[in-house]
Amino acid sequence: MTVNEGKRVPGQYTYDLDATNLANGVYFLQMIVDGSQSMRKVVVLH
């Protein structure tokens, strides 16, 4: 699943993740900005 792709102007952005079609579990969110990447753990519980 790709939330956003392409160039953006510098700033702060918020994205909502609709997890209704995802099973309960642990997911990893990867963010890549200018070649630097960060990974975060997301827990989905319904």
PDB file of N, CA, C and O in Angstrom:
ATOM      1  N   MET A   1       0.850  -1.159   0.000  1.00  0.00           N
ATOM      2  CA  MET A   1       0.000   0.000   0.000  1.00  0.00           C
ATOM      3  C   MET A   1       0.903   1.231   0.000  1.00  0.00           C
ATOM      4  O   MET A   1       1.800   1.343   0.836  1.00  0.00           O
ATOM      5  N   THR A   2       0.677   2.130  -0.909  1.00  0.00           N
ATOM      6  CA  THR A   2       1.412   3.390  -0.962  1.00  0.00           C
ATOM      7  C   THR A   2       0.464   4.519  -0.579  1.00  0.00           C
ATOM      8  O   THR A   2      -0.599   4.677  -1.181  1.00  0.00           O
ATOM      9  N   VAL A   3       0.851   5.303   0.424  1.00  0.00           N
ATOM     10  CA  VAL A   3       0.000   6.402   0.893  1.00  0.00           C
ATOM     11  C   VAL A   3       0.196   7.623   0.009  1.00  0.00           C
ATOM     12  O   VAL A   3      -0.775   8.257  -0.405  1.00  0.00           O
ATOM     13  N   ASN A   4       1.440   7.953  -0.276  1.00  0.00           N
ATOM     14  CA  ASN A   4       1.732   9.128  -1.092  1.00  0.00           C
ATOM     15  C   ASN A   4       3.018   8.880  -1.862  1.00  0.00           C
ATOM     16  O   ASN A   4       3.963   8.287  -1.341  1.00  0.00           O
ATOM     17  N   GLU A   5       3.043   9.329  -3.079  1.00  0.00           N
ATOM     18  CA  GLU A   5       4.223   9.169  -3.898  1.00  0.00           C
ATOM     19  C   GLU A   5       4.466  10.469  -4.639  1.00  0.00           C
ATOM     20  O   GLU A   5       3.517  11.120  -5.075  1.00  0.00           O
ATOM     21  N   GLY A   6       5.718  10.853  -4.785  1.00  0.00           N
ATOM     22  CA  GLY A   6       6.034  12.065  -5.517  1.00  0.00           C
ATOM     23  C   GLY A   6       6.631  13.132  -4.618  1.00  0.00           C
ATOM     24  O   GLY A   6       6.774  12.945  -3.410  1.00  0.00           O
ATOM     25  N   LYS A   7       6.973  14.244  -5.229  1.00  0.00           N
ATOM     26  CA  LYS A   7       7.596  15.347  -4.481  1.00  0.00           C
ATOM     27  C   LYS A   7       6.531  16.213  -3.835  1.00  0.00           C
ATOM     28  O   LYS A   7       5.450  16.415  -4.388  1.00  0.00           O
ATOM     29  N   ARG A   8       6.854  16.720  -2.661  1.00  0.00           N
ATOM     30  CA  ARG A   8       5.980  17.641  -1.929  1.00  0.00           C
ATOM     31  C   ARG A   8       6.808  18.840  -1.507  1.00  0.00           C
ATOM     32  O   ARG A   8       8.029  18.741  -1.377  1.00  0.00           O
ATOM     33  N   VAL A   9       6.155  19.965  -1.294  1.00  0.00           N
ATOM     34  CA  VAL A   9       6.866  21.132  -0.773  1.00  0.00           C
ATOM     35  C   VAL A   9       7.175  20.861   0.693  1.00  0.00           C
ATOM     36  O   VAL A   9       6.427  20.140   1.353  1.00  0.00           O
ATOM     37  N   PRO A  10       8.271  21.431   1.221  1.00  0.00           N
ATOM     38  CA  PRO A  10       8.600  21.206   2.634  1.00  0.00           C
ATOM     39  C   PRO A  10       7.457  21.641   3.543  1.00  0.00           C
ATOM     40  O   PRO A  10       6.790  22.645   3.292  1.00  0.00           O
ATOM     41  N   GLY A  11       7.249  20.879   4.585  1.00  0.00           N
ATOM     42  CA  GLY A  11       6.190  21.201   5.541  1.00  0.00           C
ATOM     43  C   GLY A  11       5.829  19.991   6.372  1.00  0.00           C
ATOM     44  O   GLY A  11       6.522  18.974   6.345  1.00  0.00           O
ATOM     45  N   GLN A  12       4.763  20.104   7.097  1.00  0.00           N
ATOM     46  CA  GLN A  12       4.284  19.032   7.952  1.00  0.00           C
ATOM     47  C   GLN A  12       2.997  18.486   7.355  1.00  0.00           C
ATOM     48  O   GLN A  12       2.107  19.252   6.987  1.00  0.00           O
ATOM     49  N   TYR A  13       2.896  17.171   7.258  1.00  0.00           N
ATOM     50  CA  TYR A  13       1.740  16.533   6.637  1.00  0.00           C
ATOM     51  C   TYR A  13       1.163  15.478   7.568  1.00  0.00           C
ATOM     52  O   TYR A  13       1.882  14.868   8.359  1.00  0.00           O
ATOM     53  N   THR A  14      -0.132  15.275   7.461  1.00  0.00           N
ATOM     54  CA  THR A  14      -0.835  14.249   8.227  1.00  0.00           C
ATOM     55  C   THR A  14      -1.608  13.372   7.258  1.00  0.00           C
ATOM     56  O   THR A  14      -2.267  13.873   6.348  1.00  0.00           O
ATOM     57  N   TYR A  15      -1.527  12.073   7.452  1.00  0.00           N
ATOM     58  CA  TYR A  15      -2.263  11.123   6.623  1.00  0.00           C
ATOM     59  C   TYR A  15      -3.057  10.203   7.539  1.00  0.00           C
ATOM     60  O   TYR A  15      -2.551   9.746   8.564  1.00  0.00           O
ATOM     61  N   ASP A  16      -4.290   9.937   7.165  1.00  0.00           N
ATOM     62  CA  ASP A  16      -5.135   8.999   7.906  1.00  0.00           C
ATOM     63  C   ASP A  16      -5.063   7.637   7.231  1.00  0.00           C
ATOM     64  O   ASP A  16      -5.180   7.533   6.010  1.00  0.00           O
ATOM     65  N   LEU A  17      -4.871   6.608   8.023  1.00  0.00           N
ATOM     66  CA  LEU A  17      -4.812   5.243   7.514  1.00  0.00           C
ATOM     67  C   LEU A  17      -6.116   4.541   7.851  1.00  0.00           C
ATOM     68  O   LEU A  17      -6.450   4.380   9.025  1.00  0.00           O
ATOM     69  N   ASP A  18      -6.851   4.125   6.839  1.00  0.00           N
ATOM     70  CA  ASP A  18      -8.093   3.373   7.036  1.00  0.00           C
ATOM     71  C   ASP A  18      -7.723   1.899   7.172  1.00  0.00           C
ATOM     72  O   ASP A  18      -7.403   1.245   6.180  1.00  0.00           O
ATOM     73  N   ALA A  19      -7.766   1.377   8.387  1.00  0.00           N
ATOM     74  CA  ALA A  19      -7.331   0.007   8.657  1.00  0.00           C
ATOM     75  C   ALA A  19      -8.492  -0.980   8.689  1.00  0.00           C
ATOM     76  O   ALA A  19      -8.322  -2.106   9.156  1.00  0.00           O
ATOM     77  N   THR A  20      -9.661  -0.589   8.207  1.00  0.00           N
ATOM     78  CA  THR A  20     -10.816  -1.488   8.283  1.00  0.00           C
ATOM     79  C   THR A  20     -10.615  -2.761   7.467  1.00  0.00           C
ATOM     80  O   THR A  20     -11.189  -3.798   7.802  1.00  0.00           O
ATOM     81  N   ASN A  21      -9.817  -2.706   6.410  1.00  0.00           N
ATOM     82  CA  ASN A  21      -9.589  -3.896   5.579  1.00  0.00           C
ATOM     83  C   ASN A  21      -8.309  -4.632   5.945  1.00  0.00           C
ATOM     84  O   ASN A  21      -7.923  -5.580   5.262  1.00  0.00           O
ATOM     85  N   LEU A  22      -7.646  -4.206   7.020  1.00  0.00           N
ATOM     86  CA  LEU A  22      -6.429  -4.872   7.473  1.00  0.00           C
ATOM     87  C   LEU A  22      -6.764  -5.797   8.633  1.00  0.00           C
ATOM     88  O   LEU A  22      -7.590  -5.465   9.482  1.00  0.00           O
ATOM     89  N   ALA A  23      -6.122  -6.952   8.666  1.00  0.00           N
ATOM     90  CA  ALA A  23      -6.313  -7.887   9.773  1.00  0.00           C
ATOM     91  C   ALA A  23      -5.589  -7.360  11.009  1.00  0.00           C
ATOM     92  O   ALA A  23      -4.647  -6.575  10.901  1.00  0.00           O
ATOM     93  N   ASN A  24      -6.041  -7.804  12.190  1.00  0.00           N
ATOM     94  CA  ASN A  24      -5.323  -7.469  13.415  1.00  0.00           C
ATOM     95  C   ASN A  24      -3.885  -7.942  13.287  1.00  0.00           C
ATOM     96  O   ASN A  24      -3.621  -9.017  12.749  1.00  0.00           O
ATOM     97  N   GLY A  25      -2.964  -7.137  13.781  1.00  0.00           N
ATOM     98  CA  GLY A  25      -1.564  -7.552  13.735  1.00  0.00           C
ATOM     99  C   GLY A  25      -0.637  -6.364  13.811  1.00  0.00           C
ATOM    100  O   GLY A  25      -1.052  -5.226  14.030  1.00  0.00           O
ATOM    101  N   VAL A  26       0.636  -6.669  13.621  1.00  0.00           N
ATOM    102  CA  VAL A  26       1.678  -5.649  13.652  1.00  0.00           C
ATOM    103  C   VAL A  26       2.108  -5.371  12.222  1.00  0.00           C
ATOM    104  O   VAL A  26       2.418  -6.294  11.469  1.00  0.00           O
ATOM    105  N   TYR A  27       2.126  -4.105  11.853  1.00  0.00           N
ATOM    106  CA  TYR A  27       2.537  -3.674  10.521  1.00  0.00           C
ATOM    107  C   TYR A  27       3.698  -2.701  10.680  1.00  0.00           C
ATOM    108  O   TYR A  27       3.864  -2.083  11.732  1.00  0.00           O
ATOM    109  N   PHE A  28       4.487  -2.574   9.644  1.00  0.00           N
ATOM    110  CA  PHE A  28       5.611  -1.649   9.676  1.00  0.00           C
ATOM    111  C   PHE A  28       5.405  -0.578   8.616  1.00  0.00           C
ATOM    112  O   PHE A  28       5.145  -0.881   7.451  1.00  0.00           O
ATOM    113  N   LEU A  29       5.524   0.670   9.033  1.00  0.00           N
ATOM    114  CA  LEU A  29       5.352   1.824   8.168  1.00  0.00           C
ATOM    115  C   LEU A  29       6.737   2.341   7.809  1.00  0.00           C
ATOM    116  O   LEU A  29       7.518   2.701   8.690  1.00  0.00           O
ATOM    117  N   GLN A  30       7.041   2.377   6.524  1.00  0.00           N
ATOM    118  CA  GLN A  30       8.343   2.852   6.063  1.00  0.00           C
ATOM    119  C   GLN A  30       8.168   4.208   5.399  1.00  0.00           C
ATOM    120  O   GLN A  30       7.331   4.378   4.512  1.00  0.00           O
ATOM    121  N   MET A  31       8.973   5.172   5.842  1.00  0.00           N
ATOM    122  CA  MET A  31       8.954   6.515   5.267  1.00  0.00           C
ATOM    123  C   MET A  31      10.318   6.784   4.650  1.00  0.00           C
ATOM    124  O   MET A  31      11.347   6.583   5.295  1.00  0.00           O
ATOM    125  N   ILE A  32      10.325   7.235   3.415  1.00  0.00           N
ATOM    126  CA  ILE A  32      11.570   7.559   2.725  1.00  0.00           C
ATOM    127  C   ILE A  32      11.505   9.014   2.285  1.00  0.00           C
ATOM    128  O   ILE A  32      10.591   9.410   1.561  1.00  0.00           O
ATOM    129  N   VAL A  33      12.473   9.808   2.721  1.00  0.00           N
ATOM    130  CA  VAL A  33      12.525  11.228   2.391  1.00  0.00           C
ATOM    131  C   VAL A  33      13.947  11.562   1.973  1.00  0.00           C
ATOM    132  O   VAL A  33      14.884  11.405   2.756  1.00  0.00           O
ATOM    133  N   ASP A  34      14.106  12.021   0.744  1.00  0.00           N
ATOM    134  CA  ASP A  34      15.416  12.418   0.224  1.00  0.00           C
ATOM    135  C   ASP A  34      16.490  11.371   0.484  1.00  0.00           C
ATOM    136  O   ASP A  34      17.608  11.718   0.866  1.00  0.00           O
ATOM    137  N   GLY A  35      16.171  10.109   0.285  1.00  0.00           N
ATOM    138  CA  GLY A  35      17.143   9.041   0.458  1.00  0.00           C
ATOM    139  C   GLY A  35      17.288   8.535   1.880  1.00  0.00           C
ATOM    140  O   GLY A  35      17.888   7.481   2.089  1.00  0.00           O
ATOM    141  N   SER A  36      16.762   9.247   2.865  1.00  0.00           N
ATOM    142  CA  SER A  36      16.788   8.787   4.258  1.00  0.00           C
ATOM    143  C   SER A  36      15.499   8.037   4.536  1.00  0.00           C
ATOM    144  O   SER A  36      14.426   8.438   4.084  1.00  0.00           O
ATOM    145  N   GLN A  37      15.606   6.953   5.276  1.00  0.00           N
ATOM    146  CA  GLN A  37      14.389   6.204   5.578  1.00  0.00           C
ATOM    147  C   GLN A  37      14.210   6.000   7.070  1.00  0.00           C
ATOM    148  O   GLN A  37      15.173   5.955   7.835  1.00  0.00           O
ATOM    149  N   SER A  38      12.953   5.879   7.459  1.00  0.00           N
ATOM    150  CA  SER A  38      12.577   5.653   8.848  1.00  0.00           C
ATOM    151  C   SER A  38      11.487   4.606   8.860  1.00  0.00           C
ATOM    152  O   SER A  38      10.626   4.595   7.980  1.00  0.00           O
ATOM    153  N   MET A  39      11.511   3.721   9.850  1.00  0.00           N
ATOM    154  CA  MET A  39      10.496   2.684   9.936  1.00  0.00           C
ATOM    155  C   MET A  39       9.840   2.754  11.302  1.00  0.00           C
ATOM    156  O   MET A  39      10.521   2.910  12.316  1.00  0.00           O
ATOM    157  N   ARG A  40       8.527   2.640  11.334  1.00  0.00           N
ATOM    158  CA  ARG A  40       7.759   2.675  12.577  1.00  0.00           C
ATOM    159  C   ARG A  40       6.845   1.455  12.627  1.00  0.00           C
ATOM    160  O   ARG A  40       6.393   0.957  11.595  1.00  0.00           O
ATOM    161  N   LYS A  41       6.585   0.990  13.829  1.00  0.00           N
ATOM    162  CA  LYS A  41       5.682  -0.144  14.042  1.00  0.00           C
ATOM    163  C   LYS A  41       4.279   0.403  14.275  1.00  0.00           C
ATOM    164  O   LYS A  41       4.092   1.361  15.027  1.00  0.00           O
ATOM    165  N   VAL A  42       3.296  -0.214  13.625  1.00  0.00           N
ATOM    166  CA  VAL A  42       1.886   0.160  13.789  1.00  0.00           C
ATOM    167  C   VAL A  42       1.137  -1.096  14.207  1.00  0.00           C
ATOM    168  O   VAL A  42       1.259  -2.133  13.554  1.00  0.00           O
ATOM    169  N   VAL A  43       0.363  -1.018  15.289  1.00  0.00           N
ATOM    170  CA  VAL A  43      -0.421  -2.153  15.762  1.00  0.00           C
ATOM    171  C   VAL A  43      -1.883  -1.894  15.419  1.00  0.00           C
ATOM    172  O   VAL A  43      -2.436  -0.848  15.759  1.00  0.00           O
ATOM    173  N   VAL A  44      -2.501  -2.857  14.742  1.00  0.00           N
ATOM    174  CA  VAL A  44      -3.918  -2.764  14.366  1.00  0.00           C
ATOM    175  C   VAL A  44      -4.710  -3.758  15.208  1.00  0.00           C
ATOM    176  O   VAL A  44      -4.469  -4.964  15.153  1.00  0.00           O
ATOM    177  N   LEU A  45      -5.646  -3.246  15.978  1.00  0.00           N
ATOM    178  CA  LEU A  45      -6.549  -4.070  16.778  1.00  0.00           C
ATOM    179  C   LEU A  45      -7.979  -3.588  16.539  1.00  0.00           C
ATOM    180  O   LEU A  45      -8.271  -2.402  16.696  1.00  0.00           O
ATOM    181  N   HIS A  46      -8.847  -4.484  16.167  1.00  0.00           N
ATOM    182  CA  HIS A  46     -10.254  -4.107  15.922  1.00  0.00           C
ATOM    183  C   HIS A  46     -11.104  -4.533  17.088  1.00  0.00           C
ATOM    184  O   HIS A  46     -12.315  -4.311  17.083  1.00  0.00           O
TER     185      HIS A  46
END
